[in-house]
Each structure stands twice: as structure tokens, then as C-alpha cells.
Amino acid sequence: MNRKIAQILVILCICIIGIALSFGYIKVEEERKGAEKVWDDTIKAVNNVKTCKYDSTSTVALSNATIKSIVHAEVDFEARRAHIIIETDGEREEQWYINNASYFRSDTQIEEMPIIWAGGDKLIRILGLYGEPKIEFKSSASEEINGTDCWLLHIEKTIKGPHDKNIFEEVKIWIAKEDSLPVKRESHSTVPSNVTIYTTSVLYDYNKSVSVQVPE
């Protein structure tokens, strides 16, 4: 009798474990599909953005040095104008992209160069989608940031780099539930030659007035 009871208990344990694993798989699948839906809505919302601003802080860890950059940008996608300020190790540089011209100022020097405004700049500047990356959704959750109710997506991106070497990037992105637009992005990238890049970006003032003028 004890042996039969033990066999029944083993079978019950196997069934319980199987059910638990099934529910766990279903939950993961639901989270993944939910994250994909949030991401699709975000892509659509970003593609409809007319203007935005963002502030970014990047730290590049080299084998023998660390470089920190602070970026402030204002972009008018409809007018094809952008103004970007970059501060790196105490040095300041300004960049303007206006229609088919670009301007660079370092110290007091201004240099003008031709450039063609790229139509995919919205996804690049707002979501960091360089090079048609392969995206894998790791998890999703709800989180409030600066008083805004957001979806928090944790994703991994793989981008084909130079000489067919892959660039791996782990990303956290906070997306406002109200309008599906990103409010913050954190990324950790590993590129060839063991260079690591940490970036935090705060995005704001979507579709508000932006004035970007030709520098004097």
C-alpha cells in the first residue's frame, strides 16, 4: 500500500510540475506578445512625431580610458531641422542639420557641409534603431517614472557590425501608456574590440514648437 501511495504521489508531483511549467510558459508568452503590441504601438506613435527634444549621457569604456559625453538635442522632423549640443571631457561642439546643409561649430569656428536629411531619423533619434536590428523581448512591466504611468520594456538587440561582427545591446525603455511615446531609454552596448557603451536618454516636449535657425 505504501508503495502504491508513493507512486501516486510521484505522479501527482509530475502533474503539478507540468501544470506549473505550462502556466509559466503561457505567462511568458503573454508577456512577450504584450511587449510586442506595446512596441508596435510605439513605432506607430514615433512615426507620427513632428518635433521632440532629448538629453543623453553616454559613457564609453575603452581598454585604457573612459569617455563621457552629454548631448542636448532639439529636432523638427517636419521642417527637417535639428540642433545638437555635445559636451565631451570639457569640450563643446554644436551641430545643426537644416534641410540639405549641416553646420559644425567647435570653439568659435563654424564649418558648413552638404548633407541629405535621412527620412528614418525618427526611429534612429528616438528609439535608437540603427541598422535594422534583430529584437528579442525579454520582459515587460508597468512602472511610473516622473509621474507618468509607463510600460517598461526590457529588450535585447543584435546589430550586424563591421566585418560581420555582431553588436549586442541590452535596452530598457519606458513608454508612456497615454500616447505610446518613449520618455526614457537606457542601453548597454558591447561592440567589437571590447568597447562598452552605456547611454541614458530622456525624451520630452513631443510635438511642441522648436526653433532651429542657421547659425551666425
Biotite code that builds the C-alpha atoms (Angstrom):
import biotite.structure as struc

atoms = struc.array([
    struc.Atom([0.000, 0.000, 0.000], chain_id="A", res_id=1, res_name="MET", atom_name="CA", element="C"),
    struc.Atom([2.763, 2.432, 0.900], chain_id="A", res_id=2, res_name="ASN", atom_name="CA", element="C"),
    struc.Atom([4.436, 1.735, -2.440], chain_id="A", res_id=3, res_name="ARG", atom_name="CA", element="C"),
    struc.Atom([1.217, 2.495, -4.342], chain_id="A", res_id=4, res_name="LYS", atom_name="CA", element="C"),
    struc.Atom([0.756, 5.693, -2.365], chain_id="A", res_id=5, res_name="ILE", atom_name="CA", element="C"),
    struc.Atom([4.332, 6.707, -3.161], chain_id="A", res_id=6, res_name="ALA", atom_name="CA", element="C"),
    struc.Atom([3.738, 6.048, -6.876], chain_id="A", res_id=7, res_name="GLN", atom_name="CA", element="C"),
    struc.Atom([0.542, 8.115, -6.785], chain_id="A", res_id=8, res_name="ILE", atom_name="CA", element="C"),
    struc.Atom([2.377, 10.960, -5.044], chain_id="A", res_id=9, res_name="LEU", atom_name="CA", element="C"),
    struc.Atom([5.143, 10.883, -7.661], chain_id="A", res_id=10, res_name="VAL", atom_name="CA", element="C"),
    struc.Atom([2.570, 11.038, -10.467], chain_id="A", res_id=11, res_name="ILE", atom_name="CA", element="C"),
    struc.Atom([0.783, 13.917, -8.718], chain_id="A", res_id=12, res_name="LEU", atom_name="CA", element="C"),
    struc.Atom([4.080, 15.800, -8.316], chain_id="A", res_id=13, res_name="CYS", atom_name="CA", element="C"),
    struc.Atom([4.882, 15.323, -12.007], chain_id="A", res_id=14, res_name="ILE", atom_name="CA", element="C"),
    struc.Atom([1.421, 16.590, -12.958], chain_id="A", res_id=15, res_name="CYS", atom_name="CA", element="C"),
    struc.Atom([1.719, 19.621, -10.669], chain_id="A", res_id=16, res_name="ILE", atom_name="CA", element="C"),
    struc.Atom([5.170, 20.469, -12.057], chain_id="A", res_id=17, res_name="ILE", atom_name="CA", element="C"),
    struc.Atom([3.870, 20.086, -15.604], chain_id="A", res_id=18, res_name="GLY", atom_name="CA", element="C"),
    struc.Atom([0.923, 22.382, -14.903], chain_id="A", res_id=19, res_name="ILE", atom_name="CA", element="C"),
    struc.Atom([3.202, 24.943, -13.236], chain_id="A", res_id=20, res_name="ALA", atom_name="CA", element="C"),
    struc.Atom([5.592, 24.894, -16.190], chain_id="A", res_id=21, res_name="LEU", atom_name="CA", element="C"),
    struc.Atom([2.676, 25.241, -18.609], chain_id="A", res_id=22, res_name="SER", atom_name="CA", element="C"),
    struc.Atom([1.319, 28.249, -16.743], chain_id="A", res_id=23, res_name="PHE", atom_name="CA", element="C"),
    struc.Atom([4.827, 29.719, -16.620], chain_id="A", res_id=24, res_name="GLY", atom_name="CA", element="C"),
    struc.Atom([5.208, 29.271, -20.378], chain_id="A", res_id=25, res_name="TYR", atom_name="CA", element="C"),
    struc.Atom([1.778, 30.811, -21.001], chain_id="A", res_id=26, res_name="ILE", atom_name="CA", element="C"),
    struc.Atom([2.677, 33.786, -18.792], chain_id="A", res_id=27, res_name="LYS", atom_name="CA", element="C"),
    struc.Atom([5.974, 34.330, -20.626], chain_id="A", res_id=28, res_name="VAL", atom_name="CA", element="C"),
    struc.Atom([4.202, 34.083, -23.990], chain_id="A", res_id=29, res_name="GLU", atom_name="CA", element="C"),
    struc.Atom([1.533, 36.559, -22.864], chain_id="A", res_id=30, res_name="GLU", atom_name="CA", element="C"),
    struc.Atom([4.221, 38.982, -21.652], chain_id="A", res_id=31, res_name="GLU", atom_name="CA", element="C"),
    struc.Atom([6.123, 38.643, -24.936], chain_id="A", res_id=32, res_name="ARG", atom_name="CA", element="C"),
    struc.Atom([3.018, 39.237, -27.046], chain_id="A", res_id=33, res_name="LYS", atom_name="CA", element="C"),
    struc.Atom([2.052, 42.152, -24.794], chain_id="A", res_id=34, res_name="GLY", atom_name="CA", element="C"),
    struc.Atom([5.522, 43.657, -25.217], chain_id="A", res_id=35, res_name="ALA", atom_name="CA", element="C"),
    struc.Atom([5.351, 43.235, -28.989], chain_id="A", res_id=36, res_name="GLU", atom_name="CA", element="C"),
    struc.Atom([1.968, 45.034, -29.044], chain_id="A", res_id=37, res_name="LYS", atom_name="CA", element="C"),
    struc.Atom([3.384, 47.912, -26.964], chain_id="A", res_id=38, res_name="VAL", atom_name="CA", element="C"),
    struc.Atom([6.413, 48.093, -29.279], chain_id="A", res_id=39, res_name="TRP", atom_name="CA", element="C"),
    struc.Atom([4.247, 48.126, -32.423], chain_id="A", res_id=40, res_name="ASP", atom_name="CA", element="C"),
    struc.Atom([2.126, 50.941, -30.955], chain_id="A", res_id=41, res_name="ASP", atom_name="CA", element="C"),
    struc.Atom([5.319, 52.818, -30.073], chain_id="A", res_id=42, res_name="THR", atom_name="CA", element="C"),
    struc.Atom([6.704, 52.521, -33.614], chain_id="A", res_id=43, res_name="ILE", atom_name="CA", element="C"),
    struc.Atom([3.437, 53.941, -34.991], chain_id="A", res_id=44, res_name="LYS", atom_name="CA", element="C"),
    struc.Atom([3.424, 56.798, -32.460], chain_id="A", res_id=45, res_name="ALA", atom_name="CA", element="C"),
    struc.Atom([7.082, 57.664, -33.117], chain_id="A", res_id=46, res_name="VAL", atom_name="CA", element="C"),
    struc.Atom([6.490, 57.737, -36.871], chain_id="A", res_id=47, res_name="ASN", atom_name="CA", element="C"),
    struc.Atom([3.834, 60.428, -36.294], chain_id="A", res_id=48, res_name="ASN", atom_name="CA", element="C"),
    struc.Atom([6.083, 62.658, -34.162], chain_id="A", res_id=49, res_name="VAL", atom_name="CA", element="C"),
    struc.Atom([6.644, 66.131, -35.590], chain_id="A", res_id=50, res_name="LYS", atom_name="CA", element="C"),
    struc.Atom([9.129, 67.553, -33.053], chain_id="A", res_id=51, res_name="THR", atom_name="CA", element="C"),
    struc.Atom([10.921, 66.424, -29.895], chain_id="A", res_id=52, res_name="CYS", atom_name="CA", element="C"),
    struc.Atom([13.790, 67.135, -27.537], chain_id="A", res_id=53, res_name="LYS", atom_name="CA", element="C"),
    struc.Atom([16.115, 64.736, -25.752], chain_id="A", res_id=54, res_name="TYR", atom_name="CA", element="C"),
    struc.Atom([19.023, 64.767, -23.324], chain_id="A", res_id=55, res_name="ASP", atom_name="CA", element="C"),
    struc.Atom([21.523, 61.921, -23.324], chain_id="A", res_id=56, res_name="SER", atom_name="CA", element="C"),
    struc.Atom([24.512, 60.908, -21.253], chain_id="A", res_id=57, res_name="THR", atom_name="CA", element="C"),
    struc.Atom([26.911, 58.342, -22.737], chain_id="A", res_id=58, res_name="SER", atom_name="CA", element="C"),
    struc.Atom([29.914, 56.673, -21.180], chain_id="A", res_id=59, res_name="THR", atom_name="CA", element="C"),
    struc.Atom([32.312, 54.836, -23.482], chain_id="A", res_id=60, res_name="VAL", atom_name="CA", element="C"),
    struc.Atom([34.601, 52.396, -21.680], chain_id="A", res_id=61, res_name="ALA", atom_name="CA", element="C"),
    struc.Atom([37.798, 51.711, -23.629], chain_id="A", res_id=62, res_name="LEU", atom_name="CA", element="C"),
    struc.Atom([40.599, 49.399, -22.582], chain_id="A", res_id=63, res_name="SER", atom_name="CA", element="C"),
    struc.Atom([42.681, 52.317, -21.296], chain_id="A", res_id=64, res_name="ASN", atom_name="CA", element="C"),
    struc.Atom([40.235, 55.211, -20.859], chain_id="A", res_id=65, res_name="ALA", atom_name="CA", element="C"),
    struc.Atom([36.660, 56.274, -20.227], chain_id="A", res_id=66, res_name="THR", atom_name="CA", element="C"),
    struc.Atom([34.962, 58.980, -22.293], chain_id="A", res_id=67, res_name="ILE", atom_name="CA", element="C"),
    struc.Atom([31.789, 60.715, -21.120], chain_id="A", res_id=68, res_name="LYS", atom_name="CA", element="C"),
    struc.Atom([29.543, 62.764, -23.407], chain_id="A", res_id=69, res_name="SER", atom_name="CA", element="C"),
    struc.Atom([26.445, 64.845, -22.665], chain_id="A", res_id=70, res_name="ILE", atom_name="CA", element="C"),
    struc.Atom([24.048, 65.614, -25.523], chain_id="A", res_id=71, res_name="VAL", atom_name="CA", element="C"),
    struc.Atom([21.115, 68.001, -25.779], chain_id="A", res_id=72, res_name="HIS", atom_name="CA", element="C"),
    struc.Atom([19.070, 67.926, -28.990], chain_id="A", res_id=73, res_name="ALA", atom_name="CA", element="C"),
    struc.Atom([16.061, 69.661, -30.486], chain_id="A", res_id=74, res_name="GLU", atom_name="CA", element="C"),
    struc.Atom([14.601, 68.166, -33.650], chain_id="A", res_id=75, res_name="VAL", atom_name="CA", element="C"),
    struc.Atom([11.912, 69.383, -36.031], chain_id="A", res_id=76, res_name="ASP", atom_name="CA", element="C"),
    struc.Atom([11.244, 66.436, -38.323], chain_id="A", res_id=77, res_name="PHE", atom_name="CA", element="C"),
    struc.Atom([8.665, 68.208, -40.487], chain_id="A", res_id=78, res_name="GLU", atom_name="CA", element="C"),
    struc.Atom([10.910, 71.214, -41.176], chain_id="A", res_id=79, res_name="ALA", atom_name="CA", element="C"),
    struc.Atom([13.961, 68.906, -41.405], chain_id="A", res_id=80, res_name="ARG", atom_name="CA", element="C"),
    struc.Atom([15.923, 70.845, -38.819], chain_id="A", res_id=81, res_name="ARG", atom_name="CA", element="C"),
    struc.Atom([17.950, 69.744, -35.806], chain_id="A", res_id=82, res_name="ALA", atom_name="CA", element="C"),
    struc.Atom([20.245, 71.438, -33.299], chain_id="A", res_id=83, res_name="HIS", atom_name="CA", element="C"),
    struc.Atom([22.564, 69.264, -31.220], chain_id="A", res_id=84, res_name="ILE", atom_name="CA", element="C"),
    struc.Atom([24.974, 70.298, -28.451], chain_id="A", res_id=85, res_name="ILE", atom_name="CA", element="C"),
    struc.Atom([27.667, 67.823, -27.427], chain_id="A", res_id=86, res_name="ILE", atom_name="CA", element="C"),
    struc.Atom([29.970, 68.213, -24.426], chain_id="A", res_id=87, res_name="GLU", atom_name="CA", element="C"),
    struc.Atom([32.826, 65.722, -24.146], chain_id="A", res_id=88, res_name="THR", atom_name="CA", element="C"),
    struc.Atom([35.533, 65.946, -21.478], chain_id="A", res_id=89, res_name="ASP", atom_name="CA", element="C"),
    struc.Atom([35.052, 69.708, -21.139], chain_id="A", res_id=90, res_name="GLY", atom_name="CA", element="C"),
    struc.Atom([34.942, 70.400, -24.878], chain_id="A", res_id=91, res_name="GLU", atom_name="CA", element="C"),
    struc.Atom([31.758, 71.680, -26.502], chain_id="A", res_id=92, res_name="ARG", atom_name="CA", element="C"),
    struc.Atom([30.585, 71.192, -30.067], chain_id="A", res_id=93, res_name="GLU", atom_name="CA", element="C"),
    struc.Atom([27.386, 72.305, -31.761], chain_id="A", res_id=94, res_name="GLU", atom_name="CA", element="C"),
    struc.Atom([25.780, 70.744, -34.804], chain_id="A", res_id=95, res_name="GLN", atom_name="CA", element="C"),
    struc.Atom([22.937, 71.992, -36.990], chain_id="A", res_id=96, res_name="TRP", atom_name="CA", element="C"),
    struc.Atom([21.184, 69.969, -39.673], chain_id="A", res_id=97, res_name="TYR", atom_name="CA", element="C"),
    struc.Atom([18.938, 72.185, -41.793], chain_id="A", res_id=98, res_name="ILE", atom_name="CA", element="C"),
    struc.Atom([17.380, 70.743, -44.926], chain_id="A", res_id=99, res_name="ASN", atom_name="CA", element="C"),
    struc.Atom([20.337, 69.707, -47.109], chain_id="A", res_id=100, res_name="ASN", atom_name="CA", element="C"),
    struc.Atom([23.070, 71.525, -45.208], chain_id="A", res_id=101, res_name="ALA", atom_name="CA", element="C"),
    struc.Atom([24.920, 70.861, -41.965], chain_id="A", res_id=102, res_name="SER", atom_name="CA", element="C"),
    struc.Atom([26.916, 73.224, -39.748], chain_id="A", res_id=103, res_name="TYR", atom_name="CA", element="C"),
    struc.Atom([29.512, 72.409, -37.119], chain_id="A", res_id=104, res_name="PHE", atom_name="CA", element="C"),
    struc.Atom([30.903, 74.772, -34.519], chain_id="A", res_id=105, res_name="ARG", atom_name="CA", element="C"),
    struc.Atom([33.862, 73.895, -32.360], chain_id="A", res_id=106, res_name="SER", atom_name="CA", element="C"),
    struc.Atom([35.063, 76.798, -30.206], chain_id="A", res_id=107, res_name="ASP", atom_name="CA", element="C"),
    struc.Atom([34.306, 79.777, -32.497], chain_id="A", res_id=108, res_name="THR", atom_name="CA", element="C"),
    struc.Atom([34.792, 78.081, -35.870], chain_id="A", res_id=109, res_name="GLN", atom_name="CA", element="C"),
    struc.Atom([31.723, 77.295, -37.982], chain_id="A", res_id=110, res_name="ILE", atom_name="CA", element="C"),
    struc.Atom([32.020, 74.880, -40.880], chain_id="A", res_id=111, res_name="GLU", atom_name="CA", element="C"),
    struc.Atom([29.269, 74.225, -43.426], chain_id="A", res_id=112, res_name="GLU", atom_name="CA", element="C"),
    struc.Atom([28.918, 70.889, -45.222], chain_id="A", res_id=113, res_name="MET", atom_name="CA", element="C"),
    struc.Atom([26.270, 69.399, -47.537], chain_id="A", res_id=114, res_name="PRO", atom_name="CA", element="C"),
    struc.Atom([24.073, 66.651, -46.123], chain_id="A", res_id=115, res_name="ILE", atom_name="CA", element="C"),
    struc.Atom([20.882, 64.866, -47.108], chain_id="A", res_id=116, res_name="ILE", atom_name="CA", element="C"),
    struc.Atom([18.288, 64.659, -44.347], chain_id="A", res_id=117, res_name="TRP", atom_name="CA", element="C"),
    struc.Atom([17.578, 60.980, -43.620], chain_id="A", res_id=118, res_name="ALA", atom_name="CA", element="C"),
    struc.Atom([13.897, 60.035, -43.569], chain_id="A", res_id=119, res_name="GLY", atom_name="CA", element="C"),
    struc.Atom([14.436, 57.352, -40.921], chain_id="A", res_id=120, res_name="GLY", atom_name="CA", element="C"),
    struc.Atom([15.782, 59.807, -38.375], chain_id="A", res_id=121, res_name="ASP", atom_name="CA", element="C"),
    struc.Atom([12.718, 59.468, -36.113], chain_id="A", res_id=122, res_name="LYS", atom_name="CA", element="C"),
    struc.Atom([13.337, 55.824, -35.307], chain_id="A", res_id=123, res_name="LEU", atom_name="CA", element="C"),
    struc.Atom([17.066, 56.413, -35.038], chain_id="A", res_id=124, res_name="ILE", atom_name="CA", element="C"),
    struc.Atom([16.940, 59.510, -32.833], chain_id="A", res_id=125, res_name="ARG", atom_name="CA", element="C"),
    struc.Atom([14.012, 58.487, -30.609], chain_id="A", res_id=126, res_name="ILE", atom_name="CA", element="C"),
    struc.Atom([14.334, 54.700, -30.419], chain_id="A", res_id=127, res_name="LEU", atom_name="CA", element="C"),
    struc.Atom([17.970, 54.162, -31.413], chain_id="A", res_id=128, res_name="GLY", atom_name="CA", element="C"),
    struc.Atom([17.022, 51.732, -34.191], chain_id="A", res_id=129, res_name="LEU", atom_name="CA", element="C"),
    struc.Atom([20.237, 51.686, -36.187], chain_id="A", res_id=130, res_name="TYR", atom_name="CA", element="C"),
    struc.Atom([20.882, 49.110, -38.893], chain_id="A", res_id=131, res_name="GLY", atom_name="CA", element="C"),
    struc.Atom([17.605, 47.134, -38.817], chain_id="A", res_id=132, res_name="GLU", atom_name="CA", element="C"),
    struc.Atom([18.426, 45.256, -35.602], chain_id="A", res_id=133, res_name="PRO", atom_name="CA", element="C"),
    struc.Atom([17.095, 41.868, -34.590], chain_id="A", res_id=134, res_name="LYS", atom_name="CA", element="C"),
    struc.Atom([14.994, 42.465, -31.462], chain_id="A", res_id=135, res_name="ILE", atom_name="CA", element="C"),
    struc.Atom([14.162, 39.996, -28.704], chain_id="A", res_id=136, res_name="GLU", atom_name="CA", element="C"),
    struc.Atom([11.689, 40.936, -25.968], chain_id="A", res_id=137, res_name="PHE", atom_name="CA", element="C"),
    struc.Atom([12.879, 39.782, -22.537], chain_id="A", res_id=138, res_name="LYS", atom_name="CA", element="C"),
    struc.Atom([10.211, 41.194, -20.203], chain_id="A", res_id=139, res_name="SER", atom_name="CA", element="C"),
    struc.Atom([7.603, 43.907, -19.746], chain_id="A", res_id=140, res_name="SER", atom_name="CA", element="C"),
    struc.Atom([6.110, 45.597, -16.706], chain_id="A", res_id=141, res_name="ALA", atom_name="CA", element="C"),
    struc.Atom([4.277, 48.703, -15.554], chain_id="A", res_id=142, res_name="SER", atom_name="CA", element="C"),
    struc.Atom([6.246, 51.449, -13.831], chain_id="A", res_id=143, res_name="GLU", atom_name="CA", element="C"),
    struc.Atom([5.731, 55.111, -13.061], chain_id="A", res_id=144, res_name="GLU", atom_name="CA", element="C"),
    struc.Atom([8.525, 57.499, -13.989], chain_id="A", res_id=145, res_name="ILE", atom_name="CA", element="C"),
    struc.Atom([8.443, 61.206, -13.173], chain_id="A", res_id=146, res_name="ASN", atom_name="CA", element="C"),
    struc.Atom([4.706, 60.987, -12.553], chain_id="A", res_id=147, res_name="GLY", atom_name="CA", element="C"),
    struc.Atom([3.988, 59.303, -15.899], chain_id="A", res_id=148, res_name="THR", atom_name="CA", element="C"),
    struc.Atom([2.423, 55.839, -15.990], chain_id="A", res_id=149, res_name="ASP", atom_name="CA", element="C"),
    struc.Atom([4.622, 53.787, -18.342], chain_id="A", res_id=150, res_name="CYS", atom_name="CA", element="C"),
    struc.Atom([5.229, 50.425, -19.863], chain_id="A", res_id=151, res_name="TRP", atom_name="CA", element="C"),
    struc.Atom([8.785, 49.283, -19.140], chain_id="A", res_id=152, res_name="LEU", atom_name="CA", element="C"),
    struc.Atom([10.188, 47.048, -21.863], chain_id="A", res_id=153, res_name="LEU", atom_name="CA", element="C"),
    struc.Atom([13.417, 45.118, -21.468], chain_id="A", res_id=154, res_name="HIS", atom_name="CA", element="C"),
    struc.Atom([14.729, 44.088, -24.872], chain_id="A", res_id=155, res_name="ILE", atom_name="CA", element="C"),
    struc.Atom([17.916, 42.818, -26.477], chain_id="A", res_id=156, res_name="GLU", atom_name="CA", element="C"),
    struc.Atom([19.111, 43.979, -29.879], chain_id="A", res_id=157, res_name="LYS", atom_name="CA", element="C"),
    struc.Atom([21.659, 42.444, -32.208], chain_id="A", res_id=158, res_name="THR", atom_name="CA", element="C"),
    struc.Atom([23.111, 44.582, -34.992], chain_id="A", res_id=159, res_name="ILE", atom_name="CA", element="C"),
    struc.Atom([25.442, 43.393, -37.719], chain_id="A", res_id=160, res_name="LYS", atom_name="CA", element="C"),
    struc.Atom([28.605, 45.437, -37.285], chain_id="A", res_id=161, res_name="GLY", atom_name="CA", element="C"),
    struc.Atom([31.758, 45.944, -39.372], chain_id="A", res_id=162, res_name="PRO", atom_name="CA", element="C"),
    struc.Atom([33.420, 42.794, -40.731], chain_id="A", res_id=163, res_name="HIS", atom_name="CA", element="C"),
    struc.Atom([30.232, 40.813, -39.901], chain_id="A", res_id=164, res_name="ASP", atom_name="CA", element="C"),
    struc.Atom([30.859, 41.174, -36.171], chain_id="A", res_id=165, res_name="LYS", atom_name="CA", element="C"),
    struc.Atom([27.685, 41.470, -34.093], chain_id="A", res_id=166, res_name="ASN", atom_name="CA", element="C"),
    struc.Atom([26.979, 44.377, -31.764], chain_id="A", res_id=167, res_name="ILE", atom_name="CA", element="C"),
    struc.Atom([24.847, 43.379, -28.766], chain_id="A", res_id=168, res_name="PHE", atom_name="CA", element="C"),
    struc.Atom([22.723, 45.886, -26.901], chain_id="A", res_id=169, res_name="GLU", atom_name="CA", element="C"),
    struc.Atom([20.572, 45.492, -23.797], chain_id="A", res_id=170, res_name="GLU", atom_name="CA", element="C"),
    struc.Atom([17.871, 48.152, -23.604], chain_id="A", res_id=171, res_name="VAL", atom_name="CA", element="C"),
    struc.Atom([15.326, 49.334, -21.087], chain_id="A", res_id=172, res_name="LYS", atom_name="CA", element="C"),
    struc.Atom([12.738, 51.720, -22.464], chain_id="A", res_id=173, res_name="ILE", atom_name="CA", element="C"),
    struc.Atom([9.936, 53.453, -20.624], chain_id="A", res_id=174, res_name="TRP", atom_name="CA", element="C"),
    struc.Atom([6.908, 54.153, -22.836], chain_id="A", res_id=175, res_name="ILE", atom_name="CA", element="C"),
    struc.Atom([4.054, 56.395, -21.713], chain_id="A", res_id=176, res_name="ALA", atom_name="CA", element="C"),
    struc.Atom([0.782, 54.475, -21.680], chain_id="A", res_id=177, res_name="LYS", atom_name="CA", element="C"),
    struc.Atom([-1.176, 57.589, -22.584], chain_id="A", res_id=178, res_name="GLU", atom_name="CA", element="C"),
    struc.Atom([0.373, 58.223, -26.016], chain_id="A", res_id=179, res_name="ASP", atom_name="CA", element="C"),
    struc.Atom([2.801, 55.292, -26.617], chain_id="A", res_id=180, res_name="SER", atom_name="CA", element="C"),
    struc.Atom([5.799, 57.643, -26.810], chain_id="A", res_id=181, res_name="LEU", atom_name="CA", element="C"),
    struc.Atom([9.141, 56.884, -25.079], chain_id="A", res_id=182, res_name="PRO", atom_name="CA", element="C"),
    struc.Atom([10.054, 59.032, -22.078], chain_id="A", res_id=183, res_name="VAL", atom_name="CA", element="C"),
    struc.Atom([13.347, 57.348, -21.140], chain_id="A", res_id=184, res_name="LYS", atom_name="CA", element="C"),
    struc.Atom([15.804, 54.888, -22.617], chain_id="A", res_id=185, res_name="ARG", atom_name="CA", element="C"),
    struc.Atom([18.791, 53.106, -21.065], chain_id="A", res_id=186, res_name="GLU", atom_name="CA", element="C"),
    struc.Atom([21.163, 50.979, -23.126], chain_id="A", res_id=187, res_name="SER", atom_name="CA", element="C"),
    struc.Atom([24.266, 48.878, -22.570], chain_id="A", res_id=188, res_name="HIS", atom_name="CA", element="C"),
    struc.Atom([26.141, 48.032, -25.767], chain_id="A", res_id=189, res_name="SER", atom_name="CA", element="C"),
    struc.Atom([29.145, 45.828, -26.408], chain_id="A", res_id=190, res_name="THR", atom_name="CA", element="C"),
    struc.Atom([30.897, 46.479, -29.706], chain_id="A", res_id=191, res_name="VAL", atom_name="CA", element="C"),
    struc.Atom([33.934, 44.788, -31.338], chain_id="A", res_id=192, res_name="PRO", atom_name="CA", element="C"),
    struc.Atom([37.327, 45.324, -29.667], chain_id="A", res_id=193, res_name="SER", atom_name="CA", element="C"),
    struc.Atom([35.662, 45.043, -26.213], chain_id="A", res_id=194, res_name="ASN", atom_name="CA", element="C"),
    struc.Atom([34.329, 48.590, -26.178], chain_id="A", res_id=195, res_name="VAL", atom_name="CA", element="C"),
    struc.Atom([31.340, 49.066, -23.870], chain_id="A", res_id=196, res_name="THR", atom_name="CA", element="C"),
    struc.Atom([28.870, 51.951, -24.165], chain_id="A", res_id=197, res_name="ILE", atom_name="CA", element="C"),
    struc.Atom([26.329, 52.971, -21.505], chain_id="A", res_id=198, res_name="TYR", atom_name="CA", element="C"),
    struc.Atom([23.698, 55.508, -22.551], chain_id="A", res_id=199, res_name="THR", atom_name="CA", element="C"),
    struc.Atom([20.771, 57.108, -20.743], chain_id="A", res_id=200, res_name="THR", atom_name="CA", element="C"),
    struc.Atom([18.342, 59.306, -22.700], chain_id="A", res_id=201, res_name="SER", atom_name="CA", element="C"),
    struc.Atom([15.378, 61.356, -21.518], chain_id="A", res_id=202, res_name="VAL", atom_name="CA", element="C"),
    struc.Atom([12.877, 62.327, -24.232], chain_id="A", res_id=203, res_name="LEU", atom_name="CA", element="C"),
    struc.Atom([10.311, 65.094, -23.891], chain_id="A", res_id=204, res_name="TYR", atom_name="CA", element="C"),
    struc.Atom([8.366, 68.003, -25.458], chain_id="A", res_id=205, res_name="ASP", atom_name="CA", element="C"),
    struc.Atom([6.917, 65.903, -28.253], chain_id="A", res_id=206, res_name="TYR", atom_name="CA", element="C"),
    struc.Atom([5.105, 67.914, -30.934], chain_id="A", res_id=207, res_name="ASN", atom_name="CA", element="C"),
    struc.Atom([5.859, 71.237, -29.252], chain_id="A", res_id=208, res_name="LYS", atom_name="CA", element="C"),
    struc.Atom([7.318, 74.256, -31.001], chain_id="A", res_id=209, res_name="SER", atom_name="CA", element="C"),
    struc.Atom([11.031, 74.009, -31.858], chain_id="A", res_id=210, res_name="VAL", atom_name="CA", element="C"),
    struc.Atom([13.061, 76.859, -33.363], chain_id="A", res_id=211, res_name="SER", atom_name="CA", element="C"),
    struc.Atom([16.265, 75.806, -35.125], chain_id="A", res_id=212, res_name="VAL", atom_name="CA", element="C"),
    struc.Atom([17.962, 78.589, -37.080], chain_id="A", res_id=213, res_name="GLN", atom_name="CA", element="C"),
    struc.Atom([21.024, 78.765, -39.312], chain_id="A", res_id=214, res_name="VAL", atom_name="CA", element="C"),
    struc.Atom([23.962, 79.677, -37.037], chain_id="A", res_id=215, res_name="PRO", atom_name="CA", element="C"),
    struc.Atom([25.662, 83.031, -37.373], chain_id="A", res_id=216, res_name="GLU", atom_name="CA", element="C"),
])
